[in-house]
């Protein structure tokens, strides 16, 4: 999980039962924040976990 302003980002594995349960746990741990699940294949293409793909990019 990666807490950000007003939300918590977390992986989505594609198993709807476990993804729903994990989102519920995150929602109870972070009341008032949106729970945003990111599909795991999207993270693989980005080159790492949630923390890695949310890092700053140099201006080109």
HTML snippet that shows the backbone in 3Dmol.js (N, CA, C, O; Angstrom):
<script src="https://3Dmol.org/build/3Dmol-min.js"></script>
<div id="view" style="width:600px;height:400px;position:relative"></div>
<script>
const pdb = `
ATOM      1  N   UNK A   1       0.836  -1.181   0.000  1.00  0.00           N
ATOM      2  CA  UNK A   1       0.000   0.000   0.000  1.00  0.00           C
ATOM      3  C   UNK A   1       0.878   1.240   0.000  1.00  0.00           C
ATOM      4  O   UNK A   1       1.976   1.249   0.556  1.00  0.00           O
ATOM      5  N   UNK A   2       0.368   2.280  -0.635  1.00  0.00           N
ATOM      6  CA  UNK A   2       1.096   3.540  -0.731  1.00  0.00           C
ATOM      7  C   UNK A   2       0.130   4.683  -0.412  1.00  0.00           C
ATOM      8  O   UNK A   2      -0.659   5.081  -1.268  1.00  0.00           O
ATOM      9  N   UNK A   3       0.186   5.217   0.828  1.00  0.00           N
ATOM     10  CA  UNK A   3      -0.711   6.320   1.176  1.00  0.00           C
ATOM     11  C   UNK A   3      -0.304   7.614   0.468  1.00  0.00           C
ATOM     12  O   UNK A   3       0.875   7.966   0.432  1.00  0.00           O
ATOM     13  N   UNK A   4      -1.266   8.300  -0.079  1.00  0.00           N
ATOM     14  CA  UNK A   4      -1.062   9.611  -0.699  1.00  0.00           C
ATOM     15  C   UNK A   4      -2.144  10.546  -0.149  1.00  0.00           C
ATOM     16  O   UNK A   4      -3.030  10.107   0.585  1.00  0.00           O
ATOM     17  N   UNK A   5      -2.075  11.813  -0.496  1.00  0.00           N
ATOM     18  CA  UNK A   5      -3.071  12.761  -0.008  1.00  0.00           C
ATOM     19  C   UNK A   5      -4.470  12.322  -0.421  1.00  0.00           C
ATOM     20  O   UNK A   5      -4.786  12.277  -1.610  1.00  0.00           O
ATOM     21  N   UNK A   6      -5.297  12.003   0.550  1.00  0.00           N
ATOM     22  CA  UNK A   6      -6.688  11.669   0.299  1.00  0.00           C
ATOM     23  C   UNK A   6      -6.958  10.286  -0.244  1.00  0.00           C
ATOM     24  O   UNK A   6      -8.110   9.955  -0.526  1.00  0.00           O
ATOM     25  N   UNK A   7      -5.926   9.460  -0.402  1.00  0.00           N
ATOM     26  CA  UNK A   7      -6.142   8.129  -0.980  1.00  0.00           C
ATOM     27  C   UNK A   7      -5.069   7.155  -0.503  1.00  0.00           C
ATOM     28  O   UNK A   7      -4.064   7.544   0.093  1.00  0.00           O
ATOM     29  N   UNK A   8      -5.311   5.896  -0.780  1.00  0.00           N
ATOM     30  CA  UNK A   8      -4.327   4.847  -0.574  1.00  0.00           C
ATOM     31  C   UNK A   8      -4.297   4.036  -1.859  1.00  0.00           C
ATOM     32  O   UNK A   8      -5.328   3.545  -2.318  1.00  0.00           O
ATOM     33  N   UNK A   9      -3.113   3.899  -2.433  1.00  0.00           N
ATOM     34  CA  UNK A   9      -2.958   3.105  -3.648  1.00  0.00           C
ATOM     35  C   UNK A   9      -2.476   1.721  -3.244  1.00  0.00           C
ATOM     36  O   UNK A   9      -1.614   1.573  -2.377  1.00  0.00           O
ATOM     37  N   UNK A  10      -3.055   0.698  -3.896  1.00  0.00           N
ATOM     38  CA  UNK A  10      -2.661  -0.669  -3.602  1.00  0.00           C
ATOM     39  C   UNK A  10      -2.832  -1.537  -4.845  1.00  0.00           C
ATOM     40  O   UNK A  10      -3.531  -1.165  -5.788  1.00  0.00           O
ATOM     41  N   UNK A  11      -2.190  -2.687  -4.830  1.00  0.00           N
ATOM     42  CA  UNK A  11      -2.281  -3.557  -6.002  1.00  0.00           C
ATOM     43  C   UNK A  11      -3.650  -4.216  -6.099  1.00  0.00           C
ATOM     44  O   UNK A  11      -4.368  -4.363  -5.109  1.00  0.00           O
ATOM     45  N   UNK A  12      -3.983  -4.603  -7.309  1.00  0.00           N
ATOM     46  CA  UNK A  12      -5.180  -5.395  -7.598  1.00  0.00           C
ATOM     47  C   UNK A  12      -4.693  -6.644  -8.323  1.00  0.00           C
ATOM     48  O   UNK A  12      -4.120  -6.552  -9.408  1.00  0.00           O
ATOM     49  N   UNK A  13      -4.920  -7.808  -7.725  1.00  0.00           N
ATOM     50  CA  UNK A  13      -4.367  -9.049  -8.263  1.00  0.00           C
ATOM     51  C   UNK A  13      -5.199  -9.683  -9.361  1.00  0.00           C
ATOM     52  O   UNK A  13      -4.707 -10.511 -10.127  1.00  0.00           O
ATOM     53  N   UNK A  14      -6.471  -9.288  -9.435  1.00  0.00           N
ATOM     54  CA  UNK A  14      -7.359  -9.912 -10.408  1.00  0.00           C
ATOM     55  C   UNK A  14      -8.279 -10.948  -9.789  1.00  0.00           C
ATOM     56  O   UNK A  14      -9.177 -11.456 -10.461  1.00  0.00           O
ATOM     57  N   UNK A  15      -8.071 -11.271  -8.520  1.00  0.00           N
ATOM     58  CA  UNK A  15      -8.956 -12.173  -7.788  1.00  0.00           C
ATOM     59  C   UNK A  15      -9.959 -11.287  -7.060  1.00  0.00           C
ATOM     60  O   UNK A  15      -9.621 -10.666  -6.053  1.00  0.00           O
ATOM     61  N   UNK A  16     -11.183 -11.224  -7.561  1.00  0.00           N
ATOM     62  CA  UNK A  16     -12.145 -10.257  -7.041  1.00  0.00           C
ATOM     63  C   UNK A  16     -12.433 -10.447  -5.556  1.00  0.00           C
ATOM     64  O   UNK A  16     -12.651  -9.463  -4.848  1.00  0.00           O
ATOM     65  N   UNK A  17     -12.440 -11.671  -5.073  1.00  0.00           N
ATOM     66  CA  UNK A  17     -12.730 -11.909  -3.651  1.00  0.00           C
ATOM     67  C   UNK A  17     -11.628 -11.341  -2.762  1.00  0.00           C
ATOM     68  O   UNK A  17     -11.906 -10.631  -1.796  1.00  0.00           O
ATOM     69  N   UNK A  18     -10.389 -11.653  -3.088  1.00  0.00           N
ATOM     70  CA  UNK A  18      -9.295 -11.166  -2.249  1.00  0.00           C
ATOM     71  C   UNK A  18      -9.049  -9.678  -2.457  1.00  0.00           C
ATOM     72  O   UNK A  18      -8.686  -8.980  -1.511  1.00  0.00           O
ATOM     73  N   UNK A  19      -9.240  -9.179  -3.671  1.00  0.00           N
ATOM     74  CA  UNK A  19      -9.076  -7.734  -3.913  1.00  0.00           C
ATOM     75  C   UNK A  19     -10.108  -6.933  -3.122  1.00  0.00           C
ATOM     76  O   UNK A  19      -9.785  -5.888  -2.558  1.00  0.00           O
ATOM     77  N   UNK A  20     -11.342  -7.420  -3.081  1.00  0.00           N
ATOM     78  CA  UNK A  20     -12.395  -6.747  -2.324  1.00  0.00           C
ATOM     79  C   UNK A  20     -12.095  -6.781  -0.830  1.00  0.00           C
ATOM     80  O   UNK A  20     -12.264  -5.781  -0.133  1.00  0.00           O
ATOM     81  N   UNK A  21     -11.649  -7.937  -0.342  1.00  0.00           N
ATOM     82  CA  UNK A  21     -11.317  -8.068   1.082  1.00  0.00           C
ATOM     83  C   UNK A  21     -10.142  -7.163   1.456  1.00  0.00           C
ATOM     84  O   UNK A  21     -10.163  -6.522   2.506  1.00  0.00           O
ATOM     85  N   UNK A  22      -9.130  -7.109   0.611  1.00  0.00           N
ATOM     86  CA  UNK A  22      -7.965  -6.261   0.883  1.00  0.00           C
ATOM     87  C   UNK A  22      -8.352  -4.786   0.874  1.00  0.00           C
ATOM     88  O   UNK A  22      -7.864  -4.015   1.700  1.00  0.00           O
ATOM     89  N   UNK A  23      -9.216  -4.388  -0.042  1.00  0.00           N
ATOM     90  CA  UNK A  23      -9.676  -3.002  -0.091  1.00  0.00           C
ATOM     91  C   UNK A  23     -10.463  -2.647   1.165  1.00  0.00           C
ATOM     92  O   UNK A  23     -10.361  -1.528   1.668  1.00  0.00           O
ATOM     93  N   UNK A  24     -11.242  -3.589   1.671  1.00  0.00           N
ATOM     94  CA  UNK A  24     -12.002  -3.349   2.902  1.00  0.00           C
ATOM     95  C   UNK A  24     -11.074  -3.164   4.097  1.00  0.00           C
ATOM     96  O   UNK A  24     -11.316  -2.296   4.936  1.00  0.00           O
ATOM     97  N   UNK A  25     -10.023  -3.960   4.185  1.00  0.00           N
ATOM     98  CA  UNK A  25      -9.048  -3.814   5.268  1.00  0.00           C
ATOM     99  C   UNK A  25      -8.360  -2.456   5.164  1.00  0.00           C
ATOM    100  O   UNK A  25      -8.201  -1.761   6.168  1.00  0.00           O
ATOM    101  N   UNK A  26      -7.953  -2.079   3.961  1.00  0.00           N
ATOM    102  CA  UNK A  26      -7.304  -0.782   3.765  1.00  0.00           C
ATOM    103  C   UNK A  26      -8.240   0.362   4.128  1.00  0.00           C
ATOM    104  O   UNK A  26      -7.814   1.341   4.742  1.00  0.00           O
ATOM    105  N   UNK A  27      -9.505   0.250   3.756  1.00  0.00           N
ATOM    106  CA  UNK A  27     -10.481   1.295   4.064  1.00  0.00           C
ATOM    107  C   UNK A  27     -10.664   1.445   5.572  1.00  0.00           C
ATOM    108  O   UNK A  27     -10.829   2.560   6.068  1.00  0.00           O
ATOM    109  N   UNK A  28     -10.637   0.332   6.303  1.00  0.00           N
ATOM    110  CA  UNK A  28     -10.787   0.431   7.754  1.00  0.00           C
ATOM    111  C   UNK A  28      -9.528   1.000   8.405  1.00  0.00           C
ATOM    112  O   UNK A  28      -9.610   1.664   9.438  1.00  0.00           O
ATOM    113  N   UNK A  29      -8.375   0.746   7.812  1.00  0.00           N
ATOM    114  CA  UNK A  29      -7.119   1.264   8.353  1.00  0.00           C
ATOM    115  C   UNK A  29      -6.898   2.736   8.002  1.00  0.00           C
ATOM    116  O   UNK A  29      -6.198   3.452   8.718  1.00  0.00           O
ATOM    117  N   UNK A  30      -7.495   3.180   6.904  1.00  0.00           N
ATOM    118  CA  UNK A  30      -7.329   4.558   6.434  1.00  0.00           C
ATOM    119  C   UNK A  30      -8.698   5.195   6.209  1.00  0.00           C
ATOM    120  O   UNK A  30      -9.071   5.458   5.066  1.00  0.00           O
ATOM    121  N   UNK A  31      -9.450   5.446   7.278  1.00  0.00           N
ATOM    122  CA  UNK A  31     -10.789   6.020   7.097  1.00  0.00           C
ATOM    123  C   UNK A  31     -10.722   7.398   6.446  1.00  0.00           C
ATOM    124  O   UNK A  31      -9.839   8.201   6.746  1.00  0.00           O
ATOM    125  N   UNK A  32     -11.670   7.653   5.550  1.00  0.00           N
ATOM    126  CA  UNK A  32     -11.734   8.950   4.882  1.00  0.00           C
ATOM    127  C   UNK A  32     -10.873   9.064   3.642  1.00  0.00           C
ATOM    128  O   UNK A  32     -10.896  10.096   2.971  1.00  0.00           O
ATOM    129  N   UNK A  33     -10.120   8.035   3.323  1.00  0.00           N
ATOM    130  CA  UNK A  33      -9.293   8.062   2.106  1.00  0.00           C
ATOM    131  C   UNK A  33      -9.890   7.131   1.052  1.00  0.00           C
ATOM    132  O   UNK A  33     -10.432   6.072   1.372  1.00  0.00           O
ATOM    133  N   UNK A  34      -9.783   7.541  -0.190  1.00  0.00           N
ATOM    134  CA  UNK A  34     -10.212   6.682  -1.298  1.00  0.00           C
ATOM    135  C   UNK A  34      -9.218   5.529  -1.432  1.00  0.00           C
ATOM    136  O   UNK A  34      -8.012   5.721  -1.280  1.00  0.00           O
ATOM    137  N   UNK A  35      -9.724   4.347  -1.714  1.00  0.00           N
ATOM    138  CA  UNK A  35      -8.866   3.184  -1.953  1.00  0.00           C
ATOM    139  C   UNK A  35      -8.795   2.976  -3.457  1.00  0.00           C
ATOM    140  O   UNK A  35      -9.806   2.704  -4.105  1.00  0.00           O
ATOM    141  N   UNK A  36      -7.599   3.107  -4.004  1.00  0.00           N
ATOM    142  CA  UNK A  36      -7.388   2.993  -5.451  1.00  0.00           C
ATOM    143  C   UNK A  36      -6.568   1.741  -5.709  1.00  0.00           C
ATOM    144  O   UNK A  36      -5.412   1.651  -5.295  1.00  0.00           O
ATOM    145  N   UNK A  37      -7.169   0.770  -6.396  1.00  0.00           N
ATOM    146  CA  UNK A  37      -6.447  -0.455  -6.719  1.00  0.00           C
ATOM    147  C   UNK A  37      -5.912  -0.368  -8.146  1.00  0.00           C
ATOM    148  O   UNK A  37      -6.634  -0.010  -9.076  1.00  0.00           O
ATOM    149  N   UNK A  38      -4.642  -0.701  -8.296  1.00  0.00           N
ATOM    150  CA  UNK A  38      -3.970  -0.660  -9.592  1.00  0.00           C
ATOM    151  C   UNK A  38      -3.698  -2.098 -10.015  1.00  0.00           C
ATOM    152  O   UNK A  38      -3.080  -2.856  -9.267  1.00  0.00           O
ATOM    153  N   UNK A  39      -4.160  -2.490 -11.228  1.00  0.00           N
ATOM    154  CA  UNK A  39      -3.928  -3.871 -11.676  1.00  0.00           C
ATOM    155  C   UNK A  39      -2.440  -4.215 -11.699  1.00  0.00           C
ATOM    156  O   UNK A  39      -1.624  -3.435 -12.190  1.00  0.00           O
ATOM    157  N   UNK A  40      -2.099  -5.366 -11.175  1.00  0.00           N
ATOM    158  CA  UNK A  40      -0.713  -5.802 -11.069  1.00  0.00           C
ATOM    159  C   UNK A  40       0.040  -5.774 -12.398  1.00  0.00           C
ATOM    160  O   UNK A  40       1.191  -5.337 -12.407  1.00  0.00           O
ATOM    161  N   UNK A  41      -0.540  -6.215 -13.530  1.00  0.00           N
ATOM    162  CA  UNK A  41       0.213  -6.141 -14.793  1.00  0.00           C
ATOM    163  C   UNK A  41       0.633  -4.715 -15.151  1.00  0.00           C
ATOM    164  O   UNK A  41       1.677  -4.528 -15.777  1.00  0.00           O
ATOM    165  N   UNK A  42      -0.145  -3.718 -14.773  1.00  0.00           N
ATOM    166  CA  UNK A  42       0.232  -2.328 -15.047  1.00  0.00           C
ATOM    167  C   UNK A  42       1.495  -1.956 -14.289  1.00  0.00           C
ATOM    168  O   UNK A  42       2.337  -1.219 -14.802  1.00  0.00           O
ATOM    169  N   UNK A  43       1.628  -2.459 -13.076  1.00  0.00           N
ATOM    170  CA  UNK A  43       2.827  -2.165 -12.289  1.00  0.00           C
ATOM    171  C   UNK A  43       4.048  -2.849 -12.875  1.00  0.00           C
ATOM    172  O   UNK A  43       5.136  -2.273 -12.903  1.00  0.00           O
ATOM    173  N   UNK A  44       3.868  -4.085 -13.346  1.00  0.00           N
ATOM    174  CA  UNK A  44       4.993  -4.795 -13.957  1.00  0.00           C
ATOM    175  C   UNK A  44       5.548  -4.019 -15.142  1.00  0.00           C
ATOM    176  O   UNK A  44       6.763  -3.940 -15.325  1.00  0.00           O
ATOM    177  N   UNK A  45       4.660  -3.447 -15.946  1.00  0.00           N
ATOM    178  CA  UNK A  45       5.094  -2.690 -17.115  1.00  0.00           C
ATOM    179  C   UNK A  45       5.777  -1.386 -16.711  1.00  0.00           C
ATOM    180  O   UNK A  45       6.624  -0.871 -17.441  1.00  0.00           O
ATOM    181  N   UNK A  46       5.404  -0.854 -15.540  1.00  0.00           N
ATOM    182  CA  UNK A  46       5.989   0.393 -15.069  1.00  0.00           C
ATOM    183  C   UNK A  46       7.355   0.221 -14.441  1.00  0.00           C
ATOM    184  O   UNK A  46       8.056   1.204 -14.200  1.00  0.00           O
ATOM    185  N   UNK A  47       7.741  -1.009 -14.174  1.00  0.00           N
ATOM    186  CA  UNK A  47       9.080  -1.248 -13.665  1.00  0.00           C
ATOM    187  C   UNK A  47       9.190  -1.302 -12.155  1.00  0.00           C
ATOM    188  O   UNK A  47      10.118  -0.721 -11.593  1.00  0.00           O
ATOM    189  N   UNK A  48       8.286  -1.971 -11.490  1.00  0.00           N
ATOM    190  CA  UNK A  48       8.406  -2.129 -10.047  1.00  0.00           C
ATOM    191  C   UNK A  48       7.082  -2.063  -9.342  1.00  0.00           C
ATOM    192  O   UNK A  48       6.027  -2.254  -9.947  1.00  0.00           O
ATOM    193  N   UNK A  49       7.143  -1.789  -8.054  1.00  0.00           N
ATOM    194  CA  UNK A  49       5.938  -1.684  -7.249  1.00  0.00           C
ATOM    195  C   UNK A  49       5.335  -0.294  -7.324  1.00  0.00           C
ATOM    196  O   UNK A  49       5.778   0.552  -8.100  1.00  0.00           O
ATOM    197  N   UNK A  50       4.319  -0.075  -6.506  1.00  0.00           N
ATOM    198  CA  UNK A  50       3.624   1.210  -6.516  1.00  0.00           C
ATOM    199  C   UNK A  50       4.584   2.341  -6.202  1.00  0.00           C
ATOM    200  O   UNK A  50       4.533   3.389  -6.845  1.00  0.00           O
ATOM    201  N   UNK A  51       5.458   2.150  -5.225  1.00  0.00           N
ATOM    202  CA  UNK A  51       6.397   3.213  -4.861  1.00  0.00           C
ATOM    203  C   UNK A  51       7.299   3.568  -6.047  1.00  0.00           C
ATOM    204  O   UNK A  51       7.552   4.745  -6.304  1.00  0.00           O
ATOM    205  N   UNK A  52       7.777   2.562  -6.761  1.00  0.00           N
ATOM    206  CA  UNK A  52       8.697   2.801  -7.881  1.00  0.00           C
ATOM    207  C   UNK A  52       8.034   3.583  -9.019  1.00  0.00           C
ATOM    208  O   UNK A  52       8.645   4.485  -9.591  1.00  0.00           O
ATOM    209  N   UNK A  53       6.795   3.239  -9.344  1.00  0.00           N
ATOM    210  CA  UNK A  53       6.145   3.879 -10.497  1.00  0.00           C
ATOM    211  C   UNK A  53       5.548   5.237 -10.166  1.00  0.00           C
ATOM    212  O   UNK A  53       5.041   5.919 -11.057  1.00  0.00           O
ATOM    213  N   UNK A  54       5.598   5.647  -8.893  1.00  0.00           N
ATOM    214  CA  UNK A  54       5.067   6.960  -8.531  1.00  0.00           C
ATOM    215  C   UNK A  54       6.165   7.984  -8.297  1.00  0.00           C
ATOM    216  O   UNK A  54       5.890   9.090  -7.833  1.00  0.00           O
ATOM    217  N   UNK A  55       7.387   7.636  -8.608  1.00  0.00           N
ATOM    218  CA  UNK A  55       8.496   8.561  -8.379  1.00  0.00           C
ATOM    219  C   UNK A  55       8.518   9.671  -9.437  1.00  0.00           C
ATOM    220  O   UNK A  55       7.922   9.558 -10.508  1.00  0.00           O
ATOM    221  N   UNK A  56       9.209  10.715  -9.099  1.00  0.00           N
ATOM    222  CA  UNK A  56       9.308  11.881  -9.978  1.00  0.00           C
ATOM    223  C   UNK A  56      10.026  11.517 -11.279  1.00  0.00           C
ATOM    224  O   UNK A  56      10.910  10.661 -11.309  1.00  0.00           O
ATOM    225  N   UNK A  57       9.625  12.181 -12.325  1.00  0.00           N
ATOM    226  CA  UNK A  57      10.274  12.007 -13.624  1.00  0.00           C
ATOM    227  C   UNK A  57      10.953  13.334 -13.985  1.00  0.00           C
ATOM    228  O   UNK A  57      10.360  14.398 -13.804  1.00  0.00           O
ATOM    229  N   UNK A  58      12.171  13.283 -14.486  1.00  0.00           N
ATOM    230  CA  UNK A  58      12.837  14.536 -14.855  1.00  0.00           C
ATOM    231  C   UNK A  58      12.111  15.222 -16.007  1.00  0.00           C
ATOM    232  O   UNK A  58      11.565  14.560 -16.890  1.00  0.00           O
ATOM    233  N   UNK A  59      12.110  16.539 -15.991  1.00  0.00           N
ATOM    234  CA  UNK A  59      11.488  17.288 -17.069  1.00  0.00           C
ATOM    235  C   UNK A  59      12.343  17.124 -18.328  1.00  0.00           C
ATOM    236  O   UNK A  59      13.567  17.249 -18.281  1.00  0.00           O
ATOM    237  N   UNK A  60      11.681  16.843 -19.449  1.00  0.00           N
ATOM    238  CA  UNK A  60      12.463  16.646 -20.677  1.00  0.00           C
ATOM    239  C   UNK A  60      12.472  17.883 -21.534  1.00  0.00           C
ATOM    240  O   UNK A  60      13.083  17.890 -22.602  1.00  0.00           O
TER     241      UNK A  60
END
`;
const viewer = $3Dmol.createViewer("view");
viewer.addModel(pdb, "pdb");
viewer.setStyle({}, {cartoon: {color: "spectrum"}});
viewer.zoomTo();
viewer.render();
</script>
